[in-house]
């Protein structure tokens, strides 16, 4: 629900709303315009925001995850039932900058996470990833409780060659309780690519068996500082550097209470973690 109202400044106005079915009004607004009427009186234009009273459910209410996100407004929750989700609308998923939660029915149940699958079906001729955050999303954009697999991003230029599972570009969402596995990329981050001032919080995730032609088999950070907590980063492969995690050019990742094991950097350095060009790892 979005309603707009105008009133003359320095006046007392009582506003009445007819709330659309399925929405709840919130005491939240933004000023969209200020100006002067022909009479010389000043006015302000306000936009009021509401949320859905019930979660948006996939596939019960919306056939695809993207369709539910497109219908959502800030504060909404999208709940995805267990199942295999693939094809248009269920890959390359974009939050569109919205402060919403997209989650499985029980993100704390590993069996539900394993059964709620984003299958990107990416190939050399048809490249796709799971999620693409690139609209200034912040911690209020929450992804919780999915398995993301078969992403393939080997294009050119960036970010088409990074983030086989998830790509964050100038965005800092919250990513919880996800399994990111069997994804690949050409340049950066077979599993997750944090690019240009992207500082996501990644917690309770399994990032395993992803691979990249260049650097960062599990996670690649470029000028970004994610917080990675209680994660397992295992059995990822980079043909060059940073089999598990690669931090490059002033990337200051906080990595706390994680298991980083059995990762491989085939030709160069940092099977587990590689930090290069004034980049550091700061355990909390």
N, C-alpha and C positions, 0 to 999 in steps of 0.2 A: 504494500500500500504506500503510495506517495501522493500527498495532497499539497497543494500550493495555496497560500493566502497572502493578500496584500493589505496593509493598513497604513494609516497616516502616522508619522512619528509623533511622539509626545501625546498620543491619544491612548485611551483605555479601550481595548477591544476584547470582546468575548467571542471565541471561535467555537463552532459546533462542527463535529465531523460525522459523516456517514462512512463507517468503516467497512471496507470490502469484506465479503464473506471469507472466513478463513484467516483473517488478519487480526492482529491486536495492535492498537495504537500505542506508541511510546512517546514519553515526554522529551523528544529529541528533535531538533530542527537545525537547519542551516540557512543563513541569509544568502539568497541567490541574486538579489538585485537591490540597489538603492537608486533613487532618482527623485525627480521633481515633477509634480503634476502641472497641467496648464494653469491651474489656479495659483500656483506657487507653493502649494503644500508639498512637503517631502513625504516619501513613502519608502517602505521596505517590503521586499518580497521574501517570504519564508517558505521553505520546503520541509514538511514533516515526514518522518519515516516510521514505518511499522514493520512488524515481523509476522510470519505465519504462526498461527496458534498451535499447529501440529507439525511434526517433522515431514519433510518431503521424502517419500520412500521410492526406492528403485528396486524392482521394476513395477511395484504395485501402482504408483501414481505416475511415474515417468519411465519411459522405455530405456533411456540411457542416463548415465551419470551426468554427462554434459547437459542434457536437457533439464535435469533437476537443478543443477548449478545455475543455468541461465534463468530459471524461474525464481531462484532464491534471492533474498535481500540480506543485508547485514544482520547478523544475529541468528540467522536460520541454521537448522541442522538438516543435513541430507543423510539418510540412513540407507545403506545398500545391503540387500539380503545376500546370503551366500549364493555363489554361482560363478560361472565363468563368463566374464565380460570382455568382449572383443569387438573389433570393427569400429566404424565411425561413431563418435559420441562416447566411446568407452576406451579411448586411447588419445594421446596428445591432449589430455584433459586440462582445461584452463579455468582457474578460479576467477578470472576476470577482475582481479583486485578486490574481491569481496571478503569481508570478515565473517566467514561462515565455517561450520564444521562439516566435513565429509567423512563418514565413518562406517565401519561394518556394524553389525547388530551387537557385537560384544568384542571390542578390541582387546580386552584382557584375556580372552580365551584363545589360546594358540590354535585350537582346532577350527575356530571360526575364521581366524586370520588366514589359515591355510586353505580354507574353502571359499574365500572371497577373493577372486583372482582377476587381476587386470592383465589379460594376455594381449600384448601389443602386436604380436604377429609381425614384427619388423623383419624386413629382408633387405638385401642389397639394392633391389629395385623398388622397394616400397618401404621407406624408412619411417619408423614411429617410435615414440617413447610413451611412458605411462602418464606423467604429469609434467606440465610446463608452467612454472611460476615466473611471470615476467611483467606483472602489472603492479609493482610496489607492494605486494602482499607483505604483511607483517605477522607477528606472533599470533594475531587473532584469526589468521587463516590456518585452519587445523585439518590435517590429514591423519587419519587414525584407523589402523587395523586392516591393512590390505596386503595381499601378495602381488607384487608387480614383477612381471617376467616377460622375456622374449622381446625386450626393446632393442632396437638396432639403429644407431645413429652414426653413420660413417660418411656424412655429406661434407659440404664446404660452403661458406666459412662457418665460424662459430655463430650460434650454438648448434648448428646442424651436425657438428662432429663431436658433440659431448653430451653426457647425461643420458645413457641408454635407458635407465629407469626413471630418473627424475632430474630435471634441469631447473635450477634457480638462477635467474638473471636479474640483478638489482632487486632482489626480493628475499624476504626472510620469514618464511612460513614456519609453522610447527609441524614436525613429522614424527608421529608416535606409533609404536607397535606394528611396524610394517616389516615385511620380508621382501627384500629387493634382491632378486636372484636371476641368474642366466640372462643378463643384459650385456650389451657391448656397445662400444663407441670407438671412433677412429682416433680422436686426439685426446680427449679429456673425460675421465670419469665414466667407467663402464657402468657403475651403479648410480652414482649421484655426482652432478657437476654443480659446484657453487661458483658463480661467475660474477665478477664486478660488483663488489660491495653487497654480496649476499651472505647473510649471517643467520641461517636457519637454526632452529633447535631440533636436533635429531636424537631421539631417546627411545630406548627399549626396542631397537630395530636389529634385524639380522640382515647383514649386507654380505652376501656370499656367492661365490662362483660366478662373478661378473668378470669381464675382461676388456682390455683396451689395447689398441695397437701402440699407442704412445705411453702416456703417464696416468697414474691413478686408477688402478683396476677397480677398487671399491669406491673411493671418494677422491675427487679432484677439487682443490680450492685455489681459485685465482683471484688475488686481491679481495679475499673473503675470509671471514672468521666464524665458521659455524661452531656451535657447541654440541658435542657428541657425547652422550651419556648412556651408560648401561647398554652398550651395543656390542654385538658380535660381528667382527669384520674378518671373514675367514675365506680362504681358498679362492681369492681373487688373483687375477694375473694382469700384469702390465708388461708389455714387451720391452719397455725402456725402464722407467723409474716409478717407485711408489706402488708396489703391488697392492698394498692395503689402502694407504692414504698418501696423497701427494699434495703438499702445500707450497705454493709458488708466489713469489713477489708480494711480500708484505701480507701474507695470510697468517693470521694468528688464531689457529684453531684451539679450542679448549676440548681436550679429550680426557674423559674421566670415567674410571671404573669400567673400561671396555676390555674385551678379549680380542686381540689382534693376532691371528695365528694362521700359519700355513699359506701365507700369501707369497707371491713370486714376482720379482722384477727380473725378467729373463736376461737382459743384456747389460744393465748398468747397476744402479744402487737402490737401496731402500726396499727390501722385500716387504717389510712391515709398514714403515713410515719414511717418507723422504721429504725434507724441508729444504727449499732452495731459494736463493735471492732474498735474504733478510726475512725469512719466514721462520716461525718458531712454533713449537707445540708446548702449550702451557697446561699441564695437568692441574686440575682444581684441587 
